[in-house]
Amino acid sequence: MGAAEGKAARGRARAREGGGGPGPVSRGPEARTSLTAFVLGGSVAAVPLLLSAPPPSLLAGPGFQGRAALALHVAGINAALLLAWGRSPGGMYQIAIRACFLGFAFGCGLLLSFGPSTWKHFGWYMCSLSLFHYSEYLVTAVNNPRSLSLDSFLLNHSFEYNMAALSSWVEFTVEKFIFPGMKQITWLSSAGLLMVVFGDCLRKAAMLTAGSNFNHIVQNEKSETHTLVTRGVYGWFRHPSYVGWFYWSIGTQVLLCNPICVVAYTLASWRFFRERIEEEEITLIHFFGEEYLAYKRRVPSGLPFIPGVKVGL
């Protein structure tokens, strides 16, 4: 989990850029199931209303009544998931569990975000992270259901991805106790939040614009439906999905005021996307030939100091 956050390593969950026109939109049962489960998980944010307690107190030290209410809430949600999807075919329960977990993380992030808690900015981060992973699944379910799988949540992205996330949490926690004032720079965290929102919106816009041929699994063979998309956000950048992910990942660390991870994520992300874009553009040139070369000359990659693959004259 953690931050697509920079170290998006090679693995099964890599986003295919460049090709693919929009196909028919199908809102299947997977999308409805995931959305219902996400909302159920997120309902934890409403527990303080039932207790008439300030939101942060539920996580910071709720007392016996608060802990009992939280435990009952979690148990009730799990029972609801089992009753609703425990015997459903097609792996619906596995979808529901993952979406509910992300919703629960989002709800906990909301609880931390409101009130005087010193973990407020980490709450913003939790909301951003959980919403990123859930929306990856939901947009795929709506936009390209044929490619949908549990991997579409991107929760099992790679070992490197998980280590990058863990390192950001460790840095935030250590620095919060040693230099508590560093984690209370609201204007800097707000700037990071804006980067996160911009990056995630750009990535989702790229997924929706590319349509049914946007796939989390790299495609190495051209299908009959592959077309070169140059409209919308693809008219701004050749690789808008990667641009969005790049700035989203760095933004999460600016939000957390993590100076070490800001530098590490920037360098790791830049190196990964430089290699990834060069590798992918070779495939796109093979797919589309002069059409892609003309597009490449006209539109920038979108990432700083990454021109893409060099083509000899």
Secondary structure in CASP SS format (residue, H / E / C, confidence):
PFRMAT SS
TARGET T0000
AUTHOR 0000-0000-0000
METHOD secondary structure of the structure
MODEL  1
M C 1.00
G C 1.00
A C 1.00
A C 1.00
E C 1.00
G C 1.00
K C 1.00
A C 1.00
A C 1.00
R C 1.00
G C 1.00
R C 1.00
A C 1.00
R C 1.00
A C 1.00
R C 1.00
E C 1.00
G C 1.00
G E 1.00
G C 1.00
G C 1.00
P C 1.00
G C 1.00
P C 1.00
V C 1.00
S C 1.00
R C 1.00
G C 1.00
P H 1.00
E H 1.00
A H 1.00
R H 1.00
T H 1.00
S H 1.00
L H 1.00
T H 1.00
A H 1.00
F H 1.00
V H 1.00
L H 1.00
G H 1.00
G H 1.00
S H 1.00
V H 1.00
A H 1.00
A H 1.00
V H 1.00
P H 1.00
L H 1.00
L H 1.00
L H 1.00
S C 1.00
A C 1.00
P C 1.00
P C 1.00
P C 1.00
S H 1.00
L H 1.00
L H 1.00
A H 1.00
G C 1.00
P C 1.00
G H 1.00
F H 1.00
Q H 1.00
G H 1.00
R H 1.00
A H 1.00
A H 1.00
L H 1.00
A H 1.00
L H 1.00
H H 1.00
V H 1.00
A H 1.00
G H 1.00
I H 1.00
N H 1.00
A H 1.00
A H 1.00
L H 1.00
L H 1.00
L H 1.00
A H 1.00
W H 1.00
G C 1.00
R C 1.00
S C 1.00
P C 1.00
G C 1.00
G C 1.00
M H 1.00
Y H 1.00
Q H 1.00
I H 1.00
A H 1.00
I H 1.00
R H 1.00
A H 1.00
C H 1.00
F H 1.00
L H 1.00
G H 1.00
F H 1.00
A H 1.00
F H 1.00
G H 1.00
C H 1.00
G H 1.00
L H 1.00
L H 1.00
L H 1.00
S H 1.00
F C 1.00
G C 1.00
P C 1.00
S C 1.00
T C 1.00
W C 1.00
K H 1.00
H H 1.00
F H 1.00
G H 1.00
W H 1.00
Y H 1.00
M H 1.00
C H 1.00
S H 1.00
L H 1.00
S H 1.00
L H 1.00
F H 1.00
H H 1.00
Y H 1.00
S H 1.00
E H 1.00
Y H 1.00
L H 1.00
V H 1.00
T H 1.00
A H 1.00
V H 1.00
N H 1.00
N C 1.00
P H 1.00
R H 1.00
S H 1.00
L C 1.00
S C 1.00
L H 1.00
D H 1.00
S H 1.00
F H 1.00
L C 1.00
L C 1.00
N C 1.00
H C 1.00
S C 1.00
F H 1.00
E H 1.00
Y H 1.00
N H 1.00
M H 1.00
A H 1.00
A H 1.00
L H 1.00
S H 1.00
S H 1.00
W H 1.00
V H 1.00
E H 1.00
F H 1.00
T H 1.00
V H 1.00
E H 1.00
K H 1.00
F H 1.00
I H 1.00
F C 1.00
P H 1.00
G H 1.00
M H 1.00
K H 1.00
Q H 1.00
I C 1.00
T H 1.00
W H 1.00
L H 1.00
S H 1.00
S H 1.00
A H 1.00
G H 1.00
L H 1.00
L H 1.00
M H 1.00
V H 1.00
V H 1.00
F H 1.00
G H 1.00
D H 1.00
C H 1.00
L H 1.00
R H 1.00
K H 1.00
A H 1.00
A H 1.00
M H 1.00
L H 1.00
T H 1.00
A H 1.00
G H 1.00
S H 1.00
N H 1.00
F C 1.00
N C 1.00
H C 1.00
I C 1.00
V C 1.00
Q C 1.00
N C 1.00
E C 1.00
K C 1.00
S C 1.00
E C 1.00
T C 1.00
H C 1.00
T C 1.00
L E 1.00
V C 1.00
T C 1.00
R C 1.00
G H 1.00
V H 1.00
Y H 1.00
G H 1.00
W C 1.00
F C 1.00
R C 1.00
H C 1.00
P H 1.00
S H 1.00
Y H 1.00
V H 1.00
G H 1.00
W H 1.00
F H 1.00
Y H 1.00
W H 1.00
S H 1.00
I H 1.00
G H 1.00
T H 1.00
Q H 1.00
V H 1.00
L H 1.00
L C 1.00
C C 1.00
N C 1.00
P H 1.00
I H 1.00
C H 1.00
V H 1.00
V H 1.00
A H 1.00
Y H 1.00
T H 1.00
L H 1.00
A H 1.00
S H 1.00
W H 1.00
R H 1.00
F H 1.00
F H 1.00
R H 1.00
E H 1.00
R H 1.00
I H 1.00
E H 1.00
E H 1.00
E H 1.00
E H 1.00
I H 1.00
T H 1.00
L H 1.00
I H 1.00
H H 1.00
F H 1.00
F H 1.00
G C 1.00
E H 1.00
E H 1.00
Y H 1.00
L H 1.00
A H 1.00
Y H 1.00
K H 1.00
R H 1.00
R H 1.00
V C 1.00
P C 1.00
S C 1.00
G C 1.00
L C 1.00
P C 1.00
F C 1.00
I C 1.00
P C 1.00
G C 1.00
V C 1.00
K C 1.00
V C 1.00
G C 1.00
L C 1.00
END
